[in-house]
């Protein structure tokens, strides 16, 4: 699972190159970098998630937090600060 | 999922490349490089230190939302949302177990296919890998790490695996599922009923919570590369 992040970056990079010529909007080169200041939305707002999509879930005290794998895999690492201390969510 | 600290000092990490087939992070505070699979400092001021895992659940959106309807969700940064459907397709493909190990893997262990997904558990000095393909069949595994009884529970509909020290109120327990999807378990010793998250919901042990163990989901090539002494759980035909 952990290695998958890099592989995905390579694959997506190749896919992006392959379709770049066909897209009207210029594809942005999105960097594979750590997220330092994560922001959160509600479950209702997370319309990009479908039932079978993988995620990593944690409890922050009584608050549940979900880190979708499809976002983690584009960054490698998300830094967050929980009541229990700082964490690094990795993929 | 790591506690981002060592020796009481908070750390922040950047991905800086690979050693073998596995990612390496460098922390901004000390410059130490950390191997993701072994959680060990491999060079720099904190070389030899180990990072600690933080409890987490790898599951799917349907199961997590069922457990926590009020969950918060990480917001994608601008631009990154567009790639989410593509990424999800690739991640699903990764669960299939097919494919070769990447170039540069330090050692190959042919006990399992390179890209078989496993959940690894380091506990009481024992490393053991549970292949996803075996978990989907077995669903409930009553195992031992040294002398410690350990239960591994797999819910097949969401591919969610949990693990616990199988002991409550001083009694070692053995479990079996009561339904195909493993939404409930029963222990042989007291016939109490448990949910797959280690909480006893009815019976003599009602209210007991088993000690949670943190599993590490990885490809076999990455787990075996940095856990050379790992055992591989073999399915036992009769339960």
HADDOCK unambig.tbl for C-alpha pairs under 7 A between the chains (distance, minus, plus):
assign (segid A and resid 1 and name CA) (segid B and resid 217 and name CA) 5.95 0.50 0.50
assign (segid A and resid 1 and name CA) (segid B and resid 218 and name CA) 4.12 0.50 0.50
assign (segid A and resid 1 and name CA) (segid B and resid 219 and name CA) 5.35 0.50 0.50
assign (segid A and resid 2 and name CA) (segid B and resid 218 and name CA) 5.81 0.50 0.50
assign (segid A and resid 3 and name CA) (segid B and resid 21 and name CA) 6.68 0.50 0.50
assign (segid A and resid 3 and name CA) (segid B and resid 22 and name CA) 5.50 0.50 0.50
assign (segid A and resid 3 and name CA) (segid B and resid 23 and name CA) 6.47 0.50 0.50
assign (segid A and resid 33 and name CA) (segid B and resid 14 and name CA) 6.99 0.50 0.50
assign (segid A and resid 34 and name CA) (segid B and resid 14 and name CA) 5.89 0.50 0.50
assign (segid A and resid 38 and name CA) (segid B and resid 74 and name CA) 6.70 0.50 0.50
assign (segid A and resid 39 and name CA) (segid B and resid 74 and name CA) 6.01 0.50 0.50
assign (segid A and resid 39 and name CA) (segid B and resid 75 and name CA) 5.53 0.50 0.50
assign (segid A and resid 40 and name CA) (segid B and resid 72 and name CA) 5.90 0.50 0.50
assign (segid A and resid 40 and name CA) (segid B and resid 73 and name CA) 5.23 0.50 0.50
assign (segid A and resid 40 and name CA) (segid B and resid 74 and name CA) 4.56 0.50 0.50
assign (segid A and resid 40 and name CA) (segid B and resid 75 and name CA) 5.00 0.50 0.50
assign (segid A and resid 41 and name CA) (segid B and resid 72 and name CA) 5.63 0.50 0.50
assign (segid A and resid 41 and name CA) (segid B and resid 73 and name CA) 5.24 0.50 0.50
assign (segid A and resid 41 and name CA) (segid B and resid 74 and name CA) 6.44 0.50 0.50
assign (segid A and resid 41 and name CA) (segid B and resid 75 and name CA) 5.88 0.50 0.50
assign (segid A and resid 42 and name CA) (segid B and resid 71 and name CA) 6.68 0.50 0.50
assign (segid A and resid 42 and name CA) (segid B and resid 72 and name CA) 4.93 0.50 0.50
assign (segid A and resid 42 and name CA) (segid B and resid 73 and name CA) 6.03 0.50 0.50
assign (segid A and resid 43 and name CA) (segid B and resid 70 and name CA) 6.68 0.50 0.50
assign (segid A and resid 43 and name CA) (segid B and resid 71 and name CA) 6.01 0.50 0.50
assign (segid A and resid 43 and name CA) (segid B and resid 72 and name CA) 6.01 0.50 0.50
assign (segid A and resid 43 and name CA) (segid B and resid 73 and name CA) 6.28 0.50 0.50
assign (segid A and resid 46 and name CA) (segid B and resid 73 and name CA) 6.76 0.50 0.50
assign (segid A and resid 49 and name CA) (segid B and resid 61 and name CA) 6.89 0.50 0.50
assign (segid A and resid 50 and name CA) (segid B and resid 61 and name CA) 6.54 0.50 0.50
assign (segid A and resid 51 and name CA) (segid B and resid 60 and name CA) 6.55 0.50 0.50
assign (segid A and resid 51 and name CA) (segid B and resid 61 and name CA) 4.90 0.50 0.50
assign (segid A and resid 51 and name CA) (segid B and resid 62 and name CA) 4.38 0.50 0.50
assign (segid A and resid 52 and name CA) (segid B and resid 60 and name CA) 5.41 0.50 0.50
assign (segid A and resid 52 and name CA) (segid B and resid 61 and name CA) 6.10 0.50 0.50
assign (segid A and resid 52 and name CA) (segid B and resid 62 and name CA) 6.56 0.50 0.50
assign (segid A and resid 53 and name CA) (segid B and resid 60 and name CA) 5.19 0.50 0.50
assign (segid A and resid 53 and name CA) (segid B and resid 61 and name CA) 5.58 0.50 0.50
assign (segid A and resid 53 and name CA) (segid B and resid 88 and name CA) 6.37 0.50 0.50
assign (segid A and resid 54 and name CA) (segid B and resid 59 and name CA) 5.68 0.50 0.50
assign (segid A and resid 54 and name CA) (segid B and resid 60 and name CA) 4.30 0.50 0.50
assign (segid A and resid 54 and name CA) (segid B and resid 61 and name CA) 6.38 0.50 0.50
assign (segid A and resid 55 and name CA) (segid B and resid 58 and name CA) 5.89 0.50 0.50
assign (segid A and resid 55 and name CA) (segid B and resid 59 and name CA) 5.71 0.50 0.50
assign (segid A and resid 55 and name CA) (segid B and resid 60 and name CA) 5.63 0.50 0.50
assign (segid A and resid 55 and name CA) (segid B and resid 61 and name CA) 6.66 0.50 0.50
assign (segid A and resid 56 and name CA) (segid B and resid 56 and name CA) 6.58 0.50 0.50
assign (segid A and resid 56 and name CA) (segid B and resid 57 and name CA) 5.64 0.50 0.50
assign (segid A and resid 56 and name CA) (segid B and resid 58 and name CA) 4.69 0.50 0.50
assign (segid A and resid 56 and name CA) (segid B and resid 59 and name CA) 6.51 0.50 0.50
assign (segid A and resid 57 and name CA) (segid B and resid 56 and name CA) 5.65 0.50 0.50
assign (segid A and resid 57 and name CA) (segid B and resid 57 and name CA) 5.12 0.50 0.50
assign (segid A and resid 57 and name CA) (segid B and resid 58 and name CA) 6.47 0.50 0.50
assign (segid A and resid 58 and name CA) (segid B and resid 55 and name CA) 6.91 0.50 0.50
assign (segid A and resid 58 and name CA) (segid B and resid 56 and name CA) 4.91 0.50 0.50
assign (segid A and resid 58 and name CA) (segid B and resid 57 and name CA) 6.56 0.50 0.50
assign (segid A and resid 63 and name CA) (segid B and resid 71 and name CA) 6.78 0.50 0.50
assign (segid A and resid 64 and name CA) (segid B and resid 68 and name CA) 6.43 0.50 0.50
assign (segid A and resid 64 and name CA) (segid B and resid 71 and name CA) 4.65 0.50 0.50
assign (segid A and resid 64 and name CA) (segid B and resid 72 and name CA) 6.15 0.50 0.50
assign (segid A and resid 65 and name CA) (segid B and resid 71 and name CA) 5.50 0.50 0.50
assign (segid A and resid 65 and name CA) (segid B and resid 72 and name CA) 4.79 0.50 0.50
assign (segid A and resid 65 and name CA) (segid B and resid 73 and name CA) 5.78 0.50 0.50
assign (segid A and resid 66 and name CA) (segid B and resid 71 and name CA) 6.79 0.50 0.50
assign (segid A and resid 66 and name CA) (segid B and resid 72 and name CA) 6.13 0.50 0.50
assign (segid A and resid 66 and name CA) (segid B and resid 73 and name CA) 4.73 0.50 0.50
assign (segid A and resid 66 and name CA) (segid B and resid 74 and name CA) 6.22 0.50 0.50
assign (segid A and resid 67 and name CA) (segid B and resid 73 and name CA) 6.17 0.50 0.50
assign (segid A and resid 67 and name CA) (segid B and resid 74 and name CA) 5.29 0.50 0.50
assign (segid A and resid 68 and name CA) (segid B and resid 74 and name CA) 6.98 0.50 0.50
assign (segid A and resid 70 and name CA) (segid B and resid 84 and name CA) 5.26 0.50 0.50
assign (segid A and resid 70 and name CA) (segid B and resid 87 and name CA) 5.08 0.50 0.50
assign (segid A and resid 70 and name CA) (segid B and resid 88 and name CA) 5.52 0.50 0.50
assign (segid A and resid 71 and name CA) (segid B and resid 76 and name CA) 6.43 0.50 0.50
assign (segid A and resid 71 and name CA) (segid B and resid 84 and name CA) 6.70 0.50 0.50
assign (segid A and resid 76 and name CA) (segid B and resid 15 and name CA) 6.68 0.50 0.50
assign (segid A and resid 79 and name CA) (segid B and resid 12 and name CA) 6.97 0.50 0.50
assign (segid A and resid 86 and name CA) (segid B and resid 3 and name CA) 6.06 0.50 0.50
assign (segid A and resid 86 and name CA) (segid B and resid 4 and name CA) 5.14 0.50 0.50
assign (segid A and resid 86 and name CA) (segid B and resid 10 and name CA) 6.73 0.50 0.50
assign (segid A and resid 87 and name CA) (segid B and resid 2 and name CA) 5.49 0.50 0.50
assign (segid A and resid 87 and name CA) (segid B and resid 3 and name CA) 4.50 0.50 0.50
assign (segid A and resid 87 and name CA) (segid B and resid 4 and name CA) 4.53 0.50 0.50
assign (segid A and resid 88 and name CA) (segid B and resid 1 and name CA) 5.83 0.50 0.50
assign (segid A and resid 88 and name CA) (segid B and resid 2 and name CA) 5.13 0.50 0.50
assign (segid A and resid 88 and name CA) (segid B and resid 3 and name CA) 6.35 0.50 0.50
assign (segid A and resid 88 and name CA) (segid B and resid 4 and name CA) 5.47 0.50 0.50
assign (segid A and resid 89 and name CA) (segid B and resid 1 and name CA) 4.63 0.50 0.50
assign (segid A and resid 89 and name CA) (segid B and resid 2 and name CA) 6.49 0.50 0.50
assign (segid A and resid 90 and name CA) (segid B and resid 1 and name CA) 5.59 0.50 0.50
